[in-house]
Amino acid sequence: MKKVLLVLLMMTGILTAHAESYTHLTFEKSDGTLTSVALSSLSITISGTTLTAGDQSFALADLTKMYFTTADVTAIDEVNTAVSGEVEVFSMSGIAMGKFTTMQEAMSSLRTGVYIVKSNGKTVKVAVK
């Protein structure tokens, strides 16, 4: 009995020590965007269909994951439109979305979300809002 209790205490100590290294809670939405909230200011409330974590609010239907991370993960705020020439666009899961003659044409044709864009040997991640 003492051995079982000792093993349980050791496992609890290991889990506690491991959990302390996390600094942020990250939320992933269905469109692929990521938002992190610092654990130091974490307060989570659910009201109706809205989850509020710190100063961020999310529609519960839009959330796909939430997990602890050691770094602040931020969503992409700006779209890199400096890409020139023909572009190939892929979803985050690797599905080809199409080829477009310009980045502006691609941006106006795509739905809101995060995409991988290939052009002139370069690959960038872009967000369409």
C-alpha positions in Angstrom: 0.0 0.0 0.0 2.8 2.4 0.8 4.5 1.7 -2.6 1.3 2.5 -4.4 0.8 5.7 -2.4 4.4 6.7 -3.0 4.1 6.1 -6.8 0.9 8.2 -6.9 2.6 11.0 -5.1 5.6 10.9 -7.4 3.4 10.9 -10.5 1.4 13.9 -9.1 4.7 15.8 -8.5 5.9 15.0 -12.0 2.6 16.2 -13.6 2.6 19.3 -11.5 6.2 20.2 -12.4 5.4 19.6 -16.1 2.3 21.7 -16.1 4.1 24.7 -14.6 6.3 25.1 -17.7 3.3 26.1 -19.8 2.8 29.8 -20.2 -0.2 30.1 -22.6 -3.5 28.5 -23.4 -3.9 28.4 -27.2 -7.3 28.3 -29.0 -7.6 27.0 -32.6 -10.6 28.1 -34.6 -12.2 26.1 -37.5 -10.6 28.5 -40.0 -7.1 27.6 -38.7 -6.4 30.8 -36.8 -4.6 30.5 -33.5 -5.0 32.8 -30.4 -3.1 32.5 -27.2 -4.0 33.8 -23.7 -1.3 34.1 -21.0 -1.9 31.8 -18.1 -1.0 34.5 -15.7 -4.2 36.4 -16.6 -6.3 33.4 -17.4 -10.0 33.5 -16.4 -12.4 31.3 -18.4 -16.2 31.8 -18.5 -18.9 30.4 -20.7 -22.0 32.4 -21.3 -24.5 30.8 -23.7 -22.5 30.0 -26.8 -19.5 32.2 -26.1 -16.3 31.2 -24.3 -14.3 34.1 -22.8 -10.7 33.5 -21.9 -8.9 36.5 -20.5 -9.7 39.4 -22.9 -10.5 37.1 -25.9 -14.0 35.8 -26.7 -14.8 32.8 -29.0 -18.0 31.3 -30.4 -18.0 27.8 -29.1 -19.1 26.5 -32.5 -15.9 28.0 -34.1 -13.4 26.3 -31.7 -11.7 23.1 -32.8 -9.0 22.8 -30.2 -7.5 24.4 -27.1 -4.2 23.4 -25.6 -1.4 24.6 -23.4 1.8 26.0 -25.0 5.1 27.4 -23.8 5.1 30.3 -26.2 2.7 33.0 -27.3 1.1 31.9 -30.6 -0.5 34.7 -32.6 -2.7 34.6 -35.6 -1.5 36.1 -38.8 -2.7 39.7 -38.9 -1.5 40.8 -42.3 -1.6 39.1 -45.7 1.7 39.1 -47.6 0.7 40.6 -50.9 4.3 41.2 -52.0 4.2 37.9 -53.8 4.4 38.5 -57.5 3.4 36.5 -60.5 1.3 33.3 -60.7 0.4 31.8 -57.3 -0.7 28.3 -56.3 -2.8 28.2 -53.2 -3.2 25.2 -50.8 -5.4 24.7 -47.7 -3.6 24.1 -44.4 -4.4 20.4 -44.9 -2.6 20.4 -48.3 -5.6 20.5 -50.6 -5.0 22.5 -53.8 -7.3 25.5 -53.9 -6.2 26.6 -57.3 -3.8 28.6 -59.4 -4.2 32.3 -59.8 -2.5 34.9 -62.0 -2.0 37.4 -59.1 -2.1 37.3 -55.3 -4.9 39.9 -55.4 -7.0 37.5 -57.6 -6.4 34.7 -55.1 -7.3 36.8 -52.1 -10.6 37.9 -53.7 -11.5 34.3 -54.7 -10.8 32.5 -51.3 -13.0 32.2 -48.3 -11.9 33.4 -44.9 -9.1 31.2 -43.5 -5.4 30.4 -43.5 -3.6 29.2 -46.7 -0.2 28.2 -48.0 0.8 30.2 -51.1 3.6 29.1 -53.5 5.0 31.5 -56.0 8.4 31.9 -57.7 10.0 29.2 -55.5 8.8 30.8 -52.3 6.2 29.5 -49.9 4.3 31.7 -47.5 1.4 31.4 -45.1 -1.4 33.9 -45.5 -4.7 34.7 -43.8 -7.8 35.8 -45.7 -10.1 37.8 -43.5 
